[in-house]
Amino acid sequence: MLPVNNRRDFLKTTGRAGLAAGLSITALSALAEKVERDALLKGIEGHPEEIPYEQRVLPYGYTVLEPVIDAMTMEIHYSKHASA
């Protein structure tokens, strides 16, 4: 005879299955990005570790995240750190 599952067991099992599915999708997309990056690197002669990079335009102003991150930190991060 099969064991009787209650609602709590069902929610635990479903949550674990959902978490496993989400993590596997994340892992697969990361693997696909690595394969694409490796293909790009093989296509560049003389510069095996450089990847062509073009910084995207920031879709919002530096002050939008002001309660959490001040505008100067955002500007430094975007214009210096992220562009390097």
N, CA and C atoms as an extended XYZ file, in Angstrom:
252
Properties=species:S:1:pos:R:3:atomname:S:1:resname:S:1:resid:I:1 pbc="F F F"
N         0.831       -1.178        0.000 N   MET     1
C         0.000        0.000        0.000 CA  MET     1
C         0.884        1.253        0.000 C   MET     1
N         0.529        2.272       -0.766 N   LEU     2
C         1.290        3.509       -0.860 CA  LEU     2
C         1.062        4.366        0.379 C   LEU     2
N         2.114        5.067        0.822 N   PRO     3
C         1.931        5.944        1.981 CA  PRO     3
C         1.038        7.133        1.626 C   PRO     3
N         0.294        7.599        2.577 N   VAL     4
C        -0.589        8.743        2.371 CA  VAL     4
C         0.212       10.023        2.611 C   VAL     4
N         0.180       10.908        1.634 N   ASN     5
C         0.884       12.180        1.757 CA  ASN     5
C        -0.081       13.254        2.236 C   ASN     5
N         0.396       14.096        3.113 N   ASN     6
C        -0.428       15.215        3.522 CA  ASN     6
C        -0.027       16.458        2.738 C   ASN     6
N        -0.699       17.554        2.987 N   ARG     7
C        -0.455       18.789        2.255 CA  ARG     7
C         0.980       19.287        2.448 C   ARG     7
N         1.496       19.184        3.653 N   ARG     8
C         2.861       19.643        3.940 CA  ARG     8
C         3.887       18.856        3.120 C   ARG     8
N         3.748       17.543        3.050 N   ASP     9
C         4.667       16.726        2.248 CA  ASP     9
C         4.567       17.089        0.770 C   ASP     9
N         3.333       17.320        0.320 N   PHE    10
C         3.135       17.701       -1.076 CA  PHE    10
C         3.848       19.023       -1.383 C   PHE    10
N         3.686       20.019       -0.506 N   LEU    11
C         4.316       21.318       -0.728 CA  LEU    11
C         5.834       21.214       -0.685 C   LEU    11
N         6.377       20.418        0.220 N   LYS    12
C         7.826       20.228        0.282 CA  LYS    12
C         8.342       19.613       -1.012 C   LYS    12
N         7.680       18.557       -1.447 N   THR    13
C         8.112       17.859       -2.664 CA  THR    13
C         8.004       18.768       -3.884 C   THR    13
N         6.891       19.490       -3.983 N   THR    14
C         6.696       20.385       -5.117 CA  THR    14
C         7.718       21.518       -5.099 C   THR    14
N         7.989       22.056       -3.917 N   GLY    15
C         8.987       23.122       -3.807 CA  GLY    15
C        10.366       22.649       -4.209 C   GLY    15
N        10.721       21.474       -3.773 N   ARG    16
C        12.037       20.925       -4.140 CA  ARG    16
C        12.132       20.681       -5.638 C   ARG    16
N        11.060       20.155       -6.221 N   ALA    17
C        11.062       19.905       -7.658 CA  ALA    17
C        11.179       21.221       -8.427 C   ALA    17
N        10.458       22.247       -7.978 N   GLY    18
C        10.536       23.548       -8.631 CA  GLY    18
C        11.917       24.157       -8.520 C   GLY    18
N        12.518       24.036       -7.345 N   LEU    19
C        13.872       24.541       -7.139 CA  LEU    19
C        14.873       23.810       -8.032 C   LEU    19
N        14.742       22.498       -8.105 N   ALA    20
C        15.643       21.718       -8.954 CA  ALA    20
C        15.485       22.110      -10.422 C   ALA    20
N        14.244       22.305      -10.861 N   ALA    21
C        14.001       22.698      -12.254 CA  ALA    21
C        14.592       24.079      -12.530 C   ALA    21
N        14.393       25.009      -11.597 N   GLY    22
C        14.929       26.358      -11.779 CA  GLY    22
C        16.440       26.371      -11.823 C   GLY    22
N        17.068       25.619      -10.938 N   LEU    23
C        18.531       25.565      -10.926 CA  LEU    23
C        19.091       24.900      -12.173 C   LEU    23
N        18.404       23.874      -12.662 N   SER    24
C        18.904       23.209      -13.860 CA  SER    24
C        18.804       24.124      -15.066 C   SER    24
N        17.739       24.927      -15.144 N   ILE    25
C        17.611       25.870      -16.257 CA  ILE    25
C        18.725       26.911      -16.174 C   ILE    25
N        19.003       27.400      -14.976 N   THR    26
C        20.072       28.378      -14.790 CA  THR    26
C        21.422       27.781      -15.174 C   THR    26
N        21.659       26.557      -14.745 N   ALA    27
C        22.933       25.901      -15.060 CA  ALA    27
C        23.075       25.673      -16.559 C   ALA    27
N        21.994       25.284      -17.217 N   LEU    28
C        22.059       25.048      -18.659 CA  LEU    28
C        22.306       26.341      -19.428 C   LEU    28
N        21.663       27.437      -19.009 N   SER    29
C        21.888       28.695      -19.717 CA  SER    29
C        23.314       29.191      -19.493 C   SER    29
N        23.848       28.995      -18.276 N   ALA    30
C        25.239       29.386      -18.010 CA  ALA    30
C        26.200       28.564      -18.861 C   ALA    30
N        25.914       27.281      -19.014 N   LEU    31
C        26.751       26.421      -19.846 CA  LEU    31
C        26.689       26.865      -21.305 C   LEU    31
N        25.505       27.219      -21.782 N   ALA    32
C        25.361       27.681      -23.159 CA  ALA    32
C        26.142       28.969      -23.382 C   ALA    32
N        26.093       29.891      -22.412 N   GLU    33
C        26.859       31.129      -22.532 CA  GLU    33
C        28.352       30.846      -22.569 C   GLU    33
N        28.821       29.879      -21.774 N   LYS    34
C        30.245       29.532      -21.769 CA  LYS    34
C        30.663       28.965      -23.121 C   LYS    34
N        29.814       28.133      -23.697 N   VAL    35
C        30.126       27.556      -25.005 CA  VAL    35
C        30.211       28.666      -26.052 C   VAL    35
N        29.268       29.623      -26.012 N   GLU    36
C        29.301       30.735      -26.958 CA  GLU    36
C        30.553       31.586      -26.753 C   GLU    36
N        30.903       31.854      -25.488 N   ARG    37
C        32.077       32.666      -25.183 CA  ARG    37
C        33.342       31.964      -25.680 C   ARG    37
N        33.431       30.651      -25.460 N   ASP    38
C        34.595       29.903      -25.927 CA  ASP    38
C        34.693       29.940      -27.446 C   ASP    38
N        33.553       29.883      -28.126 N   ALA    39
C        33.550       29.959      -29.583 CA  ALA    39
C        34.033       31.326      -30.046 C   ALA    39
N        33.629       32.386      -29.341 N   LEU    40
C        34.106       33.727      -29.678 CA  LEU    40
C        35.612       33.837      -29.495 C   LEU    40
N        36.108       33.295      -28.398 N   LEU    41
C        37.538       33.385      -28.106 CA  LEU    41
C        38.368       32.667      -29.155 C   LEU    41
N        37.877       31.545      -29.643 N   LYS    42
C        38.635       30.797      -30.649 CA  LYS    42
C        38.690       31.557      -31.966 C   LYS    42
N        37.711       32.428      -32.215 N   GLY    43
C        37.661       33.176      -33.469 CA  GLY    43
C        38.553       34.393      -33.487 C   GLY    43
N        39.112       34.798      -32.354 N   ILE    44
C        39.954       35.993      -32.289 CA  ILE    44
C        41.423       35.570      -32.312 C   ILE    44
N        42.114       35.935      -33.375 N   GLU    45
C        43.520       35.558      -33.479 CA  GLU    45
C        44.391       36.506      -32.679 C   GLU    45
N        45.374       35.974      -31.973 N   GLY    46
C        46.336       36.785      -31.253 CA  GLY    46
C        45.858       37.282      -29.897 C   GLY    46
N        44.582       37.232      -29.631 N   HIS    47
C        44.035       37.703      -28.363 CA  HIS    47
C        43.086       36.649      -27.801 C   HIS    47
N        43.620       35.539      -27.307 N   PRO    48
C        42.756       34.448      -26.867 CA  PRO    48
C        41.909       34.762      -25.645 C   PRO    48
N        42.325       35.733      -24.803 N   GLU    49
C        41.536       35.997      -23.608 CA  GLU    49
C        40.669       37.247      -23.714 C   GLU    49
N        40.670       37.934      -24.827 N   GLU    50
C        39.847       39.124      -24.980 CA  GLU    50
C        38.537       38.792      -25.672 C   GLU    50
N        37.473       39.378      -25.155 N   ILE    51
C        36.157       39.205      -25.755 CA  ILE    51
C        35.694       40.583      -26.211 C   ILE    51
N        35.217       40.701      -27.443 N   PRO    52
C        34.727       42.012      -27.885 CA  PRO    52
C        33.567       42.449      -26.979 C   PRO    52
N        33.646       43.677      -26.487 N   TYR    53
C        32.654       44.148      -25.522 CA  TYR    53
C        32.223       45.553      -25.869 C   TYR    53
N        30.944       45.762      -25.856 N   GLU    54
C        30.405       47.094      -26.066 CA  GLU    54
C        29.458       47.388      -24.918 C   GLU    54
N        29.753       48.423      -24.153 N   GLN    55
C        28.941       48.733      -22.983 CA  GLN    55
C        27.580       49.259      -23.420 C   GLN    55
N        26.539       48.713      -22.798 N   ARG    56
C        25.177       49.160      -23.092 CA  ARG    56
C        24.928       50.509      -22.428 C   ARG    56
N        24.031       51.261      -23.026 N   VAL    57
C        23.619       52.535      -22.446 CA  VAL    57
C        22.790       52.227      -21.200 C   VAL    57
N        23.052       52.951      -20.135 N   LEU    58
C        22.316       52.751      -18.886 CA  LEU    58
C        20.859       53.160      -19.109 C   LEU    58
N        19.900       52.243      -18.890 N   PRO    59
C        18.501       52.539      -19.207 CA  PRO    59
C        17.801       53.433      -18.184 C   PRO    59
N        18.523       53.909      -17.189 N   TYR    60
C        17.933       54.777      -16.162 CA  TYR    60
C        19.025       55.715      -15.657 C   TYR    60
N        18.625       56.739      -14.948 N   GLY    61
C        19.567       57.728      -14.430 CA  GLY    61
C        20.322       57.217      -13.213 C   GLY    61
N        21.384       57.914      -12.862 N   TYR    62
C        22.201       57.510      -11.720 CA  TYR    62
C        21.453       57.658      -10.395 C   TYR    62
N        20.455       58.518      -10.350 N   THR    63
C        19.756       58.790       -9.090 CA  THR    63
C        18.562       57.883       -8.835 C   THR    63
N        18.222       57.009       -9.755 N   VAL    64
C        17.035       56.165       -9.607 CA  VAL    64
C        17.135       55.241       -8.389 C   VAL    64
N        18.303       54.729       -8.113 N   LEU    65
C        18.482       53.810       -6.985 CA  LEU    65
C        18.943       54.537       -5.727 C   LEU    65
N        18.728       55.841       -5.685 N   GLU    66
C        19.232       56.706       -4.626 CA  GLU    66
C        18.958       56.238       -3.189 C   GLU    66
N        17.822       55.695       -2.847 N   PRO    67
C        17.660       55.265       -1.450 CA  PRO    67
C        18.634       54.143       -1.067 C   PRO    67
N        19.045       53.351       -2.042 N   VAL    68
C        19.912       52.208       -1.758 CA  VAL    68
C        21.365       52.504       -2.119 C   VAL    68
N        21.583       53.062       -3.301 N   ILE    69
C        22.937       53.363       -3.786 CA  ILE    69
C        22.963       54.817       -4.222 C   ILE    69
N        23.931       55.568       -3.743 N   ASP    70
C        23.960       56.993       -4.087 CA  ASP    70
C        24.410       57.189       -5.540 C   ASP    70
N        24.089       58.344       -6.085 N   ALA    71
C        24.340       58.643       -7.495 CA  ALA    71
C        25.825       58.597       -7.841 C   ALA    71
N        26.688       59.058       -6.952 N   MET    72
C        28.131       59.058       -7.241 CA  MET    72
C        28.659       57.629       -7.378 C   MET    72
N        28.202       56.737       -6.500 N   THR    73
C        28.624       55.337       -6.593 CA  THR    73
C        28.163       54.726       -7.907 C   THR    73
N        26.922       55.010       -8.309 N   MET    74
C        26.411       54.493       -9.582 CA  MET    74
C        27.215       55.026      -10.754 C   MET    74
N        27.518       56.318      -10.723 N   GLU    75
C        28.273       56.919      -11.820 CA  GLU    75
C        29.673       56.326      -11.910 C   GLU    75
N        30.335       56.171      -10.788 N   ILE    76
C        31.674       55.583      -10.790 CA  ILE    76
C        31.623       54.150      -11.283 C   ILE    76
N        30.657       53.397      -10.791 N   HIS    77
C        30.544       51.986      -11.192 CA  HIS    77
C        30.306       51.858      -12.683 C   HIS    77
N        29.374       52.659      -13.195 N   TYR    78
C        29.036       52.552      -14.623 CA  TYR    78
C        30.139       53.102      -15.514 C   TYR    78
N        30.657       54.285      -15.195 N   SER    79
C        31.597       54.928      -16.115 CA  SER    79
C        33.026       54.403      -15.985 C   SER    79
N        33.424       53.917      -14.834 N   LYS    80
C        34.792       53.433      -14.644 CA  LYS    80
C        34.867       51.909      -14.600 C   LYS    80
N        34.177       51.341      -13.621 N   HIS    81
C        34.285       49.908      -13.380 CA  HIS    81
C        33.644       49.077      -14.492 C   HIS    81
N        32.400       49.346      -14.813 N   ALA    82
C        31.679       48.523      -15.791 CA  ALA    82
C        32.217       48.717      -17.216 C   ALA    82
N        32.788       49.853      -17.496 N   SER    83
C        33.293       50.089      -18.857 CA  SER    83
C        34.675       49.498      -19.095 C   SER    83
N        35.352       49.084      -18.024 N   ALA    84
C        36.717       48.578      -18.171 CA  ALA    84
C        36.765       47.231      -18.790 C   ALA    84
